[in-house]
């Protein structure tokens, strides 16, 4: 059995992103594919809940796109406990490069906090950023750049 919801999300992204899946109409087929790969049903359900939360947050972020481009982000103690210094540094770096917007940064932080894990390492954080970016239609170019960043730094097999 695979370990946690993030493993499910990473597997789903790695193995199904190029396939033309419509998550809402093929959800049962995807769940079956994930179960066949050895993931627990509870973790599969949590992963789909996470993706649904991402879609909901993405829709709400439309209004937040007008945030100041030069604002300073102060992380709460809860965010600092869950997202370590290296991860926060990467997020700030990507924002400074204008690869992500302040609204996208907030979406990444929110989705990181939604994971059922105490802390997130840099490898997992890159995956979270990548999954968020690929779910933002206006961020396709940045998402492709990040895909190279994430997949270049990972070993050939992660599961």
Number of C-alpha atoms within 10 A of each C-alpha: 8 15 12 18 23 21 18 25 22 19 17 17 16 12 11 13 12 8 8 7 13 9 14 10 9 11 13 11 12 19 20 15 14 21 17 10 14 13 21 18 13 10 20 23 14 18 22 19 14 19 18 14 15 21 15 11 16 18 12 13 15 10 10 15 13 11 11 11 13 9 8 9 11 8 12 8 9 9 16 14 13 18 22 15 13 13 19 19 13 15 23 17 13 17 17 14 10 12 17 21 20 23 20 22 20 17 21 24 20 15 19 21 17 13 18 12 12 9 16 20 13 17 13 17 23 22 20 21 25 24 22 21 25 19 15 16 9 10 16 13 13 17 22 14 12 21 18 11 14 18 15 10 10 10 8 8 5 9 11
